[in-house]
């Protein structure tokens, strides 16, 4: 049996990890997954994975996502301001609103987004509320973005303690996921990532040597999308190892 056959005609969760500006690679991953006719019952994500998961849940196709992502640049997120981080994050949230539904209640597919509650010092999963603000919170990497206030609490990047947004997910859940290797800048706050990547009921793709797509490297975005797409197609057409 091929890996893609393991997910056909079965309920499964699609999980996308945190990873510094890794939403381009995630786009290539979901492009291949959806091309194979695989549609999840649930989406989870942290940080970069939260962006792509939320776009899918909002009804965007991977092809639409690719087209829109390739128009992004510094103007899409750059708003330096004094505070606990370089960027305020309001322009980034405004950009997200162009792609996302206003609220979790409006989504086509159930979605769970991981954030880090600073006061409680633990992961908090959102599955309701203002979608763009929650995704912004999940992407608010310490030192880069200001914390995001939702209700009475402030939040940082979901990848701090839950790389895939798996908090509260049953270990028996059938999961198809894309795990982005950390870069040198962000690796320090991902060391306590969820260990479910090795769960027997999961198939998690980890692609090495993706081109950098962070600030100053947006020109690599098409290459990152294409490489992730090609690697995912190969991955899905491998034989399941018992």
Secondary structure as UniProt FT lines:
FT   HELIX           3..7
FT   TURN            8..9
FT   STRAND          13..16
FT   TURN            20..22
FT   HELIX           23..35
FT   TURN            36..37
FT   STRAND          42..46
FT   HELIX           48..57
FT   TURN            58..59
FT   HELIX           62..69
FT   TURN            70..71
FT   HELIX           74..76
FT   HELIX           90..97
FT   TURN            98..99
FT   HELIX           104..106
FT   STRAND          110..117
FT   TURN            118..121
FT   STRAND          122..126
FT   HELIX           131..138
FT   TURN            142..144
FT   STRAND          148..150
FT   TURN            151..152
FT   STRAND          153..157
FT   HELIX           158..160
FT   TURN            163..164
FT   TURN            167..168
FT   TURN            171..172
FT   STRAND          175..179
FT   TURN            184..186
FT   HELIX           187..189
FT   TURN            191..192
FT   HELIX           195..198
FT   TURN            200..201
FT   STRAND          202..206
FT   TURN            215..216
FT   HELIX           218..220
FT   HELIX           221..236
//
